[in-house]
Structure formats: C-alpha cells, structure tokens
Amino acid sequence: MRVLAPIDLGAALVARTSHVAIAGPYHRNARGNRASLAAFLGPADRAAGIAHAVATDALLWCPGALGDRPPPAGSIGAGALPPGLRGVPLPGGATLFAPDRRGLPLPDRAGRP
C-alpha cells in the first residue's frame, strides 16, 4: 500500500512495514514532501485530491507528528475530517484515512469498477 504520512514518519513506515512511504526525510523527495505538508497542514477538503495526485492508497496521521507546533485550524492535523476519505482509528491514536468507497463497486486489479 502506498501511504502518505508526515515526513518524519516515512523512514519508520518503510523500515517497519511492507508499505511504500510517499514522503520521507530525504532531500530528493520534494514532490512527496510537499504533498505531505499540503495534505496534513492545508485545508482538509483538499486532502483527497492531494492523495489522488500522488497516487497514494491512504493517508496516515499520528497525533504529535508536528512536535510542539499546533497544526493550522481546518487541517487534518487539527482534527478536521477530510471529505471523500474515511478515517479508521488505529492503536496509539493514529488515524488511517482511505478513500470512502462504501456503496461503490470494488475495482478489479486493472482498476475497473
């Protein structure tokens, strides 16, 4: 699964899981890092579009990912729910946001409904 998470979580995500991290603390990963900042610190209503633009399967938010800095109001980091994405609570307070496909036909392996 391709996961967009806060930049500082990218290396741990790759080291501890079988998932692909879209953002990470690597200087040559500007596109993924910009997507992470925009998805988690920008308006929550843009998160689904950002996830689609970088071909990610899910967004992973962990409380405290920004350290002591408060996230901007209206962002996922501040607790806003992104339209078009469904939040799945995980242990430790993390939330995995995935496209809300309830009621839609599941795509086949080629991506066709």
N, CA, C and O atoms as a printed pandas DataFrame, in Angstrom:
     atom_number atom_name residue_name chain_id  residue_number  x_coord  y_coord  z_coord
0              1         N          MET        A               1    0.854   -1.170    0.000
1              2        CA          MET        A               1    0.000    0.000    0.000
2              3         C          MET        A               1    0.902    1.237    0.000
3              4         O          MET        A               1    1.906    1.281    0.712
4              5         N          ARG        A               2    0.544    2.221   -0.790
5              6        CA          ARG        A               2    1.264    3.493   -0.843
6              7         C          ARG        A               2    0.619    4.437    0.179
7              8         O          ARG        A               2   -0.565    4.760    0.076
8              9         N          VAL        A               3    1.408    4.874    1.162
9             10        CA          VAL        A               3    0.884    5.648    2.281
10            11         C          VAL        A               3    1.537    7.020    2.331
11            12         O          VAL        A               3    2.760    7.147    2.275
12            13         N          LEU        A               4    0.697    8.048    2.438
13            14        CA          LEU        A               4    1.180    9.410    2.645
14            15         C          LEU        A               4    1.071    9.701    4.133
15            16         O          LEU        A               4   -0.027    9.709    4.689
16            17         N          ALA        A               5    2.197    9.937    4.771
17            18        CA          ALA        A               5    2.267   10.205    6.206
18            19         C          ALA        A               5    3.121   11.450    6.418
19            20         O          ALA        A               5    3.775   11.908    5.482
20            21         N          PRO        A               6    3.129   12.003    7.622
21            22        CA          PRO        A               6    4.030   13.113    7.885
22            23         C          PRO        A               6    5.474   12.727    7.562
23            24         O          PRO        A               6    5.863   11.571    7.721
24            25         N          ILE        A               7    6.245   13.677    7.118
25            26        CA          ILE        A               7    7.603   13.437    6.617
26            27         C          ILE        A               7    8.452   12.636    7.592
27            28         O          ILE        A               7    9.133   11.696    7.184
28            29         N          ASP        A               8    8.425   12.988    8.862
29            30        CA          ASP        A               8    9.283   12.315    9.843
30            31         C          ASP        A               8    8.901   10.856   10.093
31            32         O          ASP        A               8    9.678   10.119   10.701
32            33         N          LEU        A               9    7.742   10.432    9.645
33            34        CA          LEU        A               9    7.323    9.044    9.838
34            35         C          LEU        A               9    7.682    8.150    8.652
35            36         O          LEU        A               9    7.550    6.929    8.738
36            37         N          GLY        A              10    8.129    8.738    7.557
37            38        CA          GLY        A              10    8.396    7.974    6.341
38            39         C          GLY        A              10    9.406    6.861    6.510
39            40         O          GLY        A              10    9.169    5.738    6.064
40            41         N          ALA        A              11   10.532    7.152    7.149
41            42        CA          ALA        A              11   11.574    6.133    7.307
42            43         C          ALA        A              11   11.086    4.977    8.170
43            44         O          ALA        A              11   11.341    3.818    7.844
44            45         N          ALA        A              12   10.389    5.270    9.265
45            46        CA          ALA        A              12    9.868    4.210   10.137
46            47         C          ALA        A              12    8.820    3.381    9.410
47            48         O          ALA        A              12    8.758    2.164    9.582
48            49         N          LEU        A              13    8.005    4.029    8.609
49            50        CA          LEU        A              13    6.977    3.314    7.854
50            51         C          LEU        A              13    7.612    2.304    6.903
51            52         O          LEU        A              13    7.130    1.178    6.777
52            53         N          VAL        A              14    8.681    2.701    6.242
53            54        CA          VAL        A              14    9.380    1.805    5.315
54            55         C          VAL        A              14   10.109    0.697    6.075
55            56         O          VAL        A              14   10.087   -0.460    5.656
56            57         N          ALA        A              15   10.758    1.048    7.198
57            58        CA          ALA        A              15   11.551    0.072    7.946
58            59         C          ALA        A              15   10.700   -0.963    8.672
59            60         O          ALA        A              15   11.111   -2.114    8.817
60            61         N          ARG        A              16    9.514   -0.559    9.131
61            62        CA          ARG        A              16    8.725   -1.442    9.996
62            63         C          ARG        A              16    7.531   -2.103    9.329
63            64         O          ARG        A              16    6.868   -2.941    9.940
64            65         N          THR        A              17    7.247   -1.736    8.078
65            66        CA          THR        A              17    6.090   -2.318    7.392
66            67         C          THR        A              17    6.477   -2.700    5.968
67            68         O          THR        A              17    7.611   -2.479    5.541
68            69         N          SER        A              18    5.550   -3.260    5.259
69            70        CA          SER        A              18    5.786   -3.581    3.847
70            71         C          SER        A              18    5.228   -2.486    2.937
71            72         O          SER        A              18    5.160   -2.669    1.721
72            73         N          HIS        A              19    4.831   -1.353    3.515
73            74        CA          HIS        A              19    4.211   -0.280    2.746
74            75         C          HIS        A              19    5.242    0.657    2.124
75            76         O          HIS        A              19    6.406    0.677    2.524
76            77         N          VAL        A              20    4.800    1.420    1.154
77            78        CA          VAL        A              20    5.631    2.422    0.493
78            79         C          VAL        A              20    5.276    3.783    1.090
79            80         O          VAL        A              20    4.102    4.147    1.151
80            81         N          ALA        A              21    6.271    4.523    1.524
81            82        CA          ALA        A              21    6.058    5.870    2.073
82            83         C          ALA        A              21    6.209    6.879    0.937
83            84         O          ALA        A              21    7.206    6.857    0.215
84            85         N          ILE        A              22    5.229    7.757    0.778
85            86        CA          ILE        A              22    5.270    8.782   -0.259
86            87         C          ILE        A              22    6.172    9.943    0.162
87            88         O          ILE        A              22    6.813   10.570   -0.682
88            89         N          ALA        A              23    6.221   10.229    1.458
89            90        CA          ALA        A              23    7.058   11.321    1.974
90            91         C          ALA        A              23    8.067   10.757    2.953
91            92         O          ALA        A              23    7.806    9.755    3.618
92            93         N          GLY        A              24    9.214   11.397    3.041
93            94        CA          GLY        A              24   10.242   10.965    3.988
94            95         C          GLY        A              24   11.322   12.013    4.088
95            96         O          GLY        A              24   11.380   12.934    3.274
96            97         N          PRO        A              25   12.182   11.876    5.087
97            98        CA          PRO        A              25   13.215   12.885    5.309
98            99         C          PRO        A              25   14.404   12.748    4.349
99           100         O          PRO        A              25   15.544   12.544    4.765
100          101         N          TYR        A              26   14.104   12.866    3.075
101          102        CA          TYR        A              26   15.128   12.725    2.040
102          103         C          TYR        A              26   15.099   13.974    1.171
103          104         O          TYR        A              26   14.032   14.359    0.693
104          105         N          HIS        A              27   16.219   14.602    0.957
105          106        CA          HIS        A              27   16.255   15.881    0.246
106          107         C          HIS        A              27   15.835   15.779   -1.216
107          108         O          HIS        A              27   15.508   16.798   -1.823
108          109         N          ARG        A              28   15.835   14.610   -1.786
109          110        CA          ARG        A              28   15.452   14.474   -3.198
110          111         C          ARG        A              28   13.995   14.077   -3.380
111          112         O          ARG        A              28   13.583   13.720   -4.484
112          113         N          ASN        A              29   13.230   14.134   -2.331
113          114        CA          ASN        A              29   11.837   13.715   -2.392
114          115         C          ASN        A              29   10.913   14.924   -2.265
115          116         O          ASN        A              29    9.963   14.898   -1.483
116          117         N          ALA        A              30   11.178   15.960   -3.012
117          118        CA          ALA        A              30   10.428   17.206   -2.868
118          119         C          ALA        A              30    8.938   17.026   -3.150
119          120         O          ALA        A              30    8.118   17.586   -2.423
120          121         N          ARG        A              31    8.563   16.275   -4.167
121          122        CA          ARG        A              31    7.144   16.132   -4.518
122          123         C          ARG        A              31    6.364   15.446   -3.388
123          124         O          ARG        A              31    5.296   15.922   -3.002
124          125         N          GLY        A              32    6.875   14.354   -2.866
125          126        CA          GLY        A              32    6.205   13.649   -1.781
126          127         C          GLY        A              32    6.134   14.481   -0.516
127          128         O          GLY        A              32    5.118   14.478    0.179
128          129         N          ASN        A              33    7.207   15.189   -0.215
129          130        CA          ASN        A              33    7.223   16.011    0.992
130          131         C          ASN        A              33    6.255   17.188    0.880
131          132         O          ASN        A              33    5.578   17.528    1.851
132          133         N          ARG        A              34    6.187   17.802   -0.283
133          134        CA          ARG        A              34    5.203   18.894   -0.475
134          135         C          ARG        A              34    3.784   18.357   -0.334
135          136         O          ARG        A              34    2.922   19.016    0.248
136          137         N          ALA        A              35    3.542   17.167   -0.864
137          138        CA          ALA        A              35    2.210   16.564   -0.762
138          139         C          ALA        A              35    1.856   16.302    0.701
139          140         O          ALA        A              35    0.721   16.538    1.113
140          141         N          SER        A              36    2.807   15.823    1.478
141          142        CA          SER        A              36    2.552   15.563    2.897
142          143         C          SER        A              36    2.202   16.845    3.634
143          144         O          SER        A              36    1.222   16.890    4.378
144          145         N          LEU        A              37    2.987   17.872    3.435
145          146        CA          LEU        A              37    2.713   19.151    4.107
146          147         C          LEU        A              37    1.352   19.700    3.705
147          148         O          LEU        A              37    0.593   20.170    4.553
148          149         N          ALA        A              38    1.045   19.643    2.422
149          150        CA          ALA        A              38   -0.232   20.176    1.941
150          151         C          ALA        A              38   -1.408   19.359    2.462
151          152         O          ALA        A              38   -2.436   19.928    2.829
152          153         N          ALA        A              39   -1.274   18.038    2.500
153          154        CA          ALA        A              39   -2.380   17.174    2.925
154          155         C          ALA        A              39   -2.686   17.321    4.411
155          156         O          ALA        A              39   -3.854   17.337    4.802
156          157         N          PHE        A              40   -1.655   17.429    5.240
157          158        CA          PHE        A              40   -1.876   17.438    6.685
158          159         C          PHE        A              40   -1.969   18.823    7.293
159          160         O          PHE        A              40   -2.568   18.987    8.356
160          161         N          LEU        A              41   -1.392   19.819    6.650
161          162        CA          LEU        A              41   -1.401   21.167    7.219
162          163         C          LEU        A              41   -2.287   22.133    6.444
163          164         O          LEU        A              41   -2.586   23.227    6.923
164          165         N          GLY        A              42   -2.706   21.732    5.248
165          166        CA          GLY        A              42   -3.599   22.569    4.453
166          167         C          GLY        A              42   -5.044   22.271    4.800
167          168         O          GLY        A              42   -5.321   21.455    5.679
168          169         N          PRO        A              43   -5.965   22.928    4.114
169          170        CA          PRO        A              43   -7.390   22.663    4.355
170          171         C          PRO        A              43   -7.721   21.187    4.122
171          172         O          PRO        A              43   -7.316   20.604    3.117
172          173         N          ALA        A              44   -8.455   20.596    5.052
173          174        CA          ALA        A              44   -8.781   19.172    4.974
174          175         C          ALA        A              44   -9.570   18.824    3.714
175          176         O          ALA        A              44   -9.504   17.691    3.238
176          177         N          ASP        A              45  -10.316   19.787    3.169
177          178        CA          ASP        A              45  -11.125   19.478    1.982
178          179         C          ASP        A              45  -10.271   19.277    0.731
179          180         O          ASP        A              45  -10.801   18.893   -0.312
180          181         N          ARG        A              46   -8.974   19.523    0.809
181          182        CA          ARG        A              46   -8.078   19.294   -0.331
182          183         C          ARG        A              46   -7.315   17.977   -0.224
183          184         O          ARG        A              46   -6.642   17.583   -1.177
184          185         N          ALA        A              47   -7.404   17.291    0.910
185          186        CA          ALA        A              47   -6.584   16.101    1.161
186          187         C          ALA        A              47   -6.840   14.976    0.162
187          188         O          ALA        A              47   -5.891   14.344   -0.303
188          189         N          ALA        A              48   -8.103   14.714   -0.178
189          190        CA          ALA        A              48   -8.399   13.625   -1.116
190          191         C          ALA        A              48   -7.788   13.905   -2.486
191          192         O          ALA        A              48   -7.258   12.994   -3.122
192          193         N          GLY        A              49   -7.854   15.138   -2.940
193          194        CA          GLY        A              49   -7.256   15.495   -4.224
194          195         C          GLY        A              49   -5.747   15.355   -4.214
195          196         O          GLY        A              49   -5.153   14.918   -5.200
196          197         N          ILE        A              50   -5.124   15.724   -3.104
197          198        CA          ILE        A              50   -3.669   15.581   -2.973
198          199         C          ILE        A              50   -3.290   14.107   -2.980
199          200         O          ILE        A              50   -2.325   13.712   -3.634
200          201         N          ALA        A              51   -4.049   13.297   -2.254
201          202        CA          ALA        A              51   -3.778   11.861   -2.219
202          203         C          ALA        A              51   -3.883   11.261   -3.623
203          204         O          ALA        A              51   -3.056   10.437   -4.014
204          205         N          HIS        A              52   -4.885   11.672   -4.363
205          206        CA          HIS        A              52   -5.056   11.184   -5.729
206          207         C          HIS        A              52   -3.896   11.635   -6.618
207          208         O          HIS        A              52   -3.416   10.860   -7.446
208          209         N          ALA        A              53   -3.448   12.867   -6.457
209          210        CA          ALA        A              53   -2.377   13.413   -7.308
210          211         C          ALA        A              53   -1.063   12.666   -7.145
211          212         O          ALA        A              53   -0.288   12.574   -8.097
212          213         N          VAL        A              54   -0.796   12.133   -5.962
213          214        CA          VAL        A              54    0.452   11.395   -5.747
214          215         C          VAL        A              54    0.221    9.880   -5.720
215          216         O          VAL        A              54    1.089    9.120   -5.291
216          217         N          ALA        A              55   -0.956    9.454   -6.181
217          218        CA          ALA        A              55   -1.300    8.033   -6.315
218          219         C          ALA        A              55   -1.086    7.254   -5.020
219          220         O          ALA        A              55   -0.478    6.184   -5.019
220          221         N          THR        A              56   -1.591    7.803   -3.922
221          222        CA          THR        A              56   -1.478    7.115   -2.646
222          223         C          THR        A              56   -2.768    6.367   -2.335
223          224         O          THR        A              56   -3.848    6.765   -2.773
224          225         N          ASP        A              57   -2.650    5.297   -1.585
225          226        CA          ASP        A              57   -3.806    4.496   -1.208
226          227         C          ASP        A              57   -4.437    4.991    0.088
227          228         O          ASP        A              57   -5.632    4.799    0.314
228          229         N          ALA        A              58   -3.634    5.627    0.937
229          230        CA          ALA        A              58   -4.133    6.065    2.237
230          231         C          ALA        A              58   -3.250    7.156    2.808
231          232         O          ALA        A              58   -2.093    7.313    2.418
232          233         N          LEU        A              59   -3.817    7.904    3.738
233          234        CA          LEU        A              59   -3.077    8.915    4.492
234          235         C          LEU        A              59   -3.026    8.451    5.936
235          236         O          LEU        A              59   -4.028    7.978    6.472
236          237         N          LEU        A              60   -1.875    8.578    6.567
237          238        CA          LEU        A              60   -1.700    8.173    7.956
238          239         C          LEU        A              60   -1.352    9.398    8.789
239          240         O          LEU        A              60   -0.334   10.050    8.554
240          241         N          TRP        A              61   -2.206    9.708    9.766
241          242        CA          TRP        A              61   -1.939   10.834   10.660
242          243         C          TRP        A              61   -1.719   10.307   12.068
243          244         O          TRP        A              61   -2.494    9.484   12.556
244          245         N          CYS        A              62   -0.668   10.777   12.718
245          246        CA          CYS        A              62   -0.377   10.414   14.101
246          247         C          CYS        A              62   -0.340   11.676   14.941
247          248         O          CYS        A              62    0.336   12.638   14.577
248          249         N          PRO        A              63   -1.058   11.692   16.064
249          250        CA          PRO        A              63   -1.010   12.860   16.930
250          251         C          PRO        A              63    0.429   13.114   17.390
251          252         O          PRO        A              63    1.172   12.172   17.664
252          253         N          GLY        A              64    0.803   14.351   17.471
253          254        CA          GLY        A              64    2.146   14.702   17.891
254          255         C          GLY        A              64    3.165   14.659   16.779
255          256         O          GLY        A              64    4.352   14.867   17.030
256          257         N          ALA        A              65    2.737   14.393   15.544
257          258        CA          ALA        A              65    3.670   14.297   14.420
258          259         C          ALA        A              65    4.381   15.614   14.141
259          260         O          ALA        A              65    5.434   15.635   13.504
260          261         N          LEU        A              66    3.807   16.706   14.616
261          262        CA          LEU        A              66    4.424   18.020   14.398
262          263         C          LEU        A              66    5.215   18.505   15.610
263          264         O          LEU        A              66    5.662   19.652   15.645
264          265         N          GLY        A              67    5.385   17.645   16.589
265          266        CA          GLY        A              67    6.074   18.063   17.804
266          267         C          GLY        A              67    5.183   18.996   18.609
267          268         O          GLY        A              67    3.999   18.720   18.804
268          269         N          ASP        A              68    5.746   20.086   19.067
269          270        CA          ASP        A              68    5.000   21.037   19.896
270          271         C          ASP        A              68    4.241   22.076   19.089
271          272         O          ASP        A              68    3.478   22.861   19.652
272          273         N          ARG        A              69    4.438   22.089   17.781
273          274        CA          ARG        A              69    3.768   23.102   16.954
274          275         C          ARG        A              69    2.300   22.751   16.757
275          276         O          ARG        A              69    1.982   21.622   16.384
276          277         N          PRO        A              70    1.409   23.695   17.000
277          278        CA          PRO        A              70   -0.008   23.401   16.763
278          279         C          PRO        A              70   -0.321   23.422   15.267
279          280         O          PRO        A              70    0.141   24.310   14.550
280          281         N          PRO        A              71   -1.103   22.450   14.792
281          282        CA          PRO        A              71   -1.468   22.439   13.374
282          283         C          PRO        A              71   -2.466   23.553   13.069
283          284         O          PRO        A              71   -3.213   23.968   13.955
284          285         N          PRO        A              72   -2.489   24.037   11.842
285          286        CA          PRO        A              72   -3.442   25.087   11.464
286          287         C          PRO        A              72   -4.890   24.612   11.594
287          288         O          PRO        A              72   -5.198   23.449   11.337
288          289         N          ALA        A              73   -5.761   25.516   11.990
289          290        CA          ALA        A              73   -7.190   25.205   12.085
290          291         C          ALA        A              73   -7.707   24.753   10.717
291          292         O          ALA        A              73   -7.290   25.280    9.685
292          293         N          GLY        A              74   -8.603   23.786   10.714
293          294        CA          GLY        A              74   -9.194   23.297    9.470
294          295         C          GLY        A              74   -8.373   22.238    8.770
295          296         O          GLY        A              74   -8.752   21.776    7.694
296          297         N          SER        A              75   -7.241   21.839    9.365
297          298        CA          SER        A              75   -6.385   20.830    8.742
298          299         C          SER        A              75   -6.639   19.462    9.381
299          300         O          SER        A              75   -7.228   19.365   10.458
300          301         N          ILE        A              76   -6.187   18.416    8.703
301          302        CA          ILE        A              76   -6.276   17.075    9.280
302          303         C          ILE        A              76   -5.527   17.051   10.606
303          304         O          ILE        A              76   -5.981   16.440   11.574
304          305         N          GLY        A              77   -4.390   17.711   10.643
305          306        CA          GLY        A              77   -3.601   17.760   11.868
306          307         C          GLY        A              77   -4.351   18.366   13.039
307          308         O          GLY        A              77   -4.076   18.030   14.191
308          309         N          ALA        A              78   -5.285   19.245   12.764
309          310        CA          ALA        A              78   -6.083   19.877   13.810
310          311         C          ALA        A              78   -7.365   19.100   14.095
311          312         O          ALA        A              78   -8.175   19.519   14.921
312          313         N          GLY        A              79   -7.552   17.972   13.415
313          314        CA          GLY        A              79   -8.715   17.136   13.676
314          315         C          GLY        A              79   -9.848   17.267   12.673
315          316         O          GLY        A              79  -10.888   16.632   12.845
316          317         N          ALA        A              80   -9.680   18.070   11.632
317          318        CA          ALA        A              80  -10.732   18.201   10.618
318          319         C          ALA        A              80  -10.829   16.902    9.814
319          320         O          ALA        A              80   -9.814   16.286    9.489
320          321         N          LEU        A              81  -12.039   16.502    9.503
321          322        CA          LEU        A              81  -12.248   15.295    8.715
322          323         C          LEU        A              81  -12.284   15.636    7.233
323          324         O          LEU        A              81  -13.081   16.475    6.812
324          325         N          PRO        A              82  -11.436   15.001    6.440
325          326        CA          PRO        A              82  -11.398   15.296    5.012
326          327         C          PRO        A              82  -12.564   14.657    4.268
327          328         O          PRO        A              82  -12.774   13.450    4.387
328          329         N          PRO        A              83  -13.330   15.439    3.503
329          330        CA          PRO        A              83  -14.408   14.841    2.718
330          331         C          PRO        A              83  -13.840   13.882    1.675
331          332         O          PRO        A              83  -12.779   14.124    1.099
332          333         N          GLY        A              84  -14.563   12.795    1.444
333          334        CA          GLY        A              84  -14.129   11.807    0.462
334          335         C          GLY        A              84  -13.180   10.769    1.017
335          336         O          GLY        A              84  -12.833    9.807    0.331
336          337         N          LEU        A              85  -12.752   10.960    2.268
337          338        CA          LEU        A              85  -11.873    9.991    2.917
338          339         C          LEU        A              85  -12.544    9.510    4.196
339          340         O          LEU        A              85  -13.202   10.281    4.893
340          341         N          ARG        A              86  -12.371    8.244    4.492
341          342        CA          ARG        A              86  -12.942    7.656    5.698
342          343         C          ARG        A              86  -11.821    7.401    6.685
343          344         O          ARG        A              86  -10.809    6.796    6.329
344          345         N          GLY        A              87  -11.985    7.852    7.919
345          346        CA          GLY        A              87  -10.977    7.655    8.948
346          347         C          GLY        A              87  -11.147    6.324    9.661
347          348         O          GLY        A              87  -12.251    5.962   10.070
348          349         N          VAL        A              88  -10.045    5.602    9.807
349          350        CA          VAL        A              88  -10.040    4.333   10.525
350          351         C          VAL        A              88   -9.087    4.506   11.706
351          352         O          VAL        A              88   -7.881    4.643   11.503
352          353         N          PRO        A              89   -9.606    4.504   12.942
353          354        CA          PRO        A              89   -8.726    4.662   14.103
354          355         C          PRO        A              89   -7.783    3.469   14.248
355          356         O          PRO        A              89   -8.175    2.319   14.049
356          357         N          LEU        A              90   -6.536    3.768   14.596
357          358        CA          LEU        A              90   -5.520    2.742   14.812
358          359         C          LEU        A              90   -5.027    2.816   16.252
359          360         O          LEU        A              90   -5.251    3.823   16.924
360          361         N          PRO        A              91   -4.367    1.780   16.737
361          362        CA          PRO        A              91   -3.823    1.822   18.097
362          363         C          PRO        A              91   -2.872    3.012   18.273
363          364         O          PRO        A              91   -2.176    3.407   17.337
364          365         N          GLY        A              92   -2.855    3.565   19.466
365          366        CA          GLY        A              92   -1.952    4.674   19.761
366          367         C          GLY        A              92   -2.482    6.023   19.345
367          368         O          GLY        A              92   -1.772    7.022   19.464
368          369         N          GLY        A              93   -3.714    6.086   18.860
369          370        CA          GLY        A              93   -4.308    7.360   18.493
370          371         C          GLY        A              93   -4.120    7.765   17.051
371          372         O          GLY        A              93   -4.612    8.814   16.637
372          373         N          ALA        A              94   -3.414    6.950   16.267
373          374        CA          ALA        A              94   -3.224    7.265   14.849
374          375         C          ALA        A              94   -4.538    7.044   14.095
375          376         O          ALA        A              94   -5.411    6.303   14.547
376          377         N          THR        A              95   -4.659    7.697   12.942
377          378        CA          THR        A              95   -5.828    7.513   12.073
378          379         C          THR        A              95   -5.349    7.276   10.651
379          380         O          THR        A              95   -4.507    8.013   10.136
380          381         N          LEU        A              96   -5.890    6.246   10.025
381          382        CA          LEU        A              96   -5.618    5.961    8.623
382          383         C          LEU        A              96   -6.822    6.447    7.829
383          384         O          LEU        A              96   -7.944    5.999    8.064
384          385         N          PHE        A              97   -6.595    7.356    6.896
385          386        CA          PHE        A              97   -7.662    7.873    6.045
386          387         C          PHE        A              97   -7.543    7.211    4.682
387          388         O          PHE        A              97   -6.492    7.260    4.043
388          389         N          ALA        A              98   -8.628    6.596    4.248
389          390        CA          ALA        A              98   -8.652    5.926    2.949
390          391         C          ALA        A              98   -9.856    6.424    2.169
391          392         O          ALA        A              98  -10.822    6.903    2.764
392          393         N          PRO        A              99   -9.815    6.320    0.843
393          394        CA          PRO        A              99  -10.975    6.750    0.058
394          395         C          PRO        A              99  -12.244    6.057    0.537
395          396         O          PRO        A              99  -12.250    4.849    0.776
396          397         N          ASP        A             100  -13.300    6.815    0.671
397          398        CA          ASP        A             100  -14.575    6.289    1.137
398          399         C          ASP        A             100  -15.303    5.697   -0.058
399          400         O          ASP        A             100  -15.926    6.417   -0.838
400          401         N          ARG        A             101  -15.220    4.389   -0.194
401          402        CA          ARG        A             101  -15.823    3.699   -1.343
402          403         C          ARG        A             101  -17.049    2.901   -0.937
403          404         O          ARG        A             101  -17.516    2.044   -1.687
404          405         N          ARG        A             102  -17.572    3.185    0.257
405          406        CA          ARG        A             102  -18.774    2.457    0.686
406          407         C          ARG        A             102  -19.894    2.708   -0.312
407          408         O          ARG        A             102  -20.173    3.846   -0.689
408          409         N          GLY        A             103  -20.520    1.633   -0.725
409          410        CA          GLY        A             103  -21.624    1.739   -1.669
410          411         C          GLY        A             103  -21.180    1.771   -3.116
411          412         O          GLY        A             103  -22.019    1.769   -4.016
412          413         N          LEU        A             104  -19.865    1.802   -3.364
413          414        CA          LEU        A             104  -19.358    1.799   -4.740
414          415         C          LEU        A             104  -18.855    0.404   -5.078
415          416         O          LEU        A             104  -18.384   -0.308   -4.191
416          417         N          PRO        A             105  -18.944   -0.001   -6.341
417          418        CA          PRO        A             105  -18.400   -1.309   -6.705
418          419         C          PRO        A             105  -16.887   -1.310   -6.530
419          420         O          PRO        A             105  -16.220   -0.324   -6.841
420          421         N          LEU        A             106  -16.349   -2.414   -6.033
421          422        CA          LEU        A             106  -14.909   -2.521   -5.861
422          423         C          LEU        A             106  -14.245   -2.687   -7.226
423          424         O          LEU        A             106  -14.751   -3.435   -8.063
424          425         N          PRO        A             107  -13.127   -2.009   -7.466
425          426        CA          PRO        A             107  -12.449   -2.156   -8.753
426          427         C          PRO        A             107  -11.736   -3.487   -8.837
427          428         O          PRO        A             107  -11.350   -4.068   -7.823
428          429         N          ASP        A             108  -11.564   -3.970  -10.077
429          430        CA          ASP        A             108  -10.774   -5.179  -10.270
430          431         C          ASP        A             108   -9.299   -4.795  -10.265
431          432         O          ASP        A             108   -8.969   -3.632  -10.033
432          433         N          ARG        A             109   -8.419   -5.738  -10.513
433          434        CA          ARG        A             109   -6.975   -5.457  -10.442
434          435         C          ARG        A             109   -6.526   -4.433  -11.466
435          436         O          ARG        A             109   -5.490   -3.797  -11.274
436          437         N          ALA        A             110   -7.269   -4.253  -12.547
437          438        CA          ALA        A             110   -6.918   -3.266  -13.564
438          439         C          ALA        A             110   -7.487   -1.898  -13.241
439          440         O          ALA        A             110   -7.297   -0.950  -14.004
440          441         N          GLY        A             111   -8.197   -1.783  -12.098
441          442        CA          GLY        A             111   -8.751   -0.508  -11.699
442          443         C          GLY        A             111  -10.129   -0.222  -12.255
443          444         O          GLY        A             111  -10.641    0.886  -12.099
444          445         N          ARG        A             112  -10.747   -1.218  -12.912
445          446        CA          ARG        A             112  -12.078   -1.011  -13.486
446          447         C          ARG        A             112  -13.148   -1.403  -12.468
447          448         O          ARG        A             112  -13.001   -2.422  -11.793
448          449         N          PRO        A             113  -14.227   -0.614  -12.342
449          450        CA          PRO        A             113  -15.299   -0.996  -11.407
450          451         C          PRO        A             113  -16.053   -2.211  -11.890
451          452         O          PRO        A             113  -16.984   -2.664  -11.224
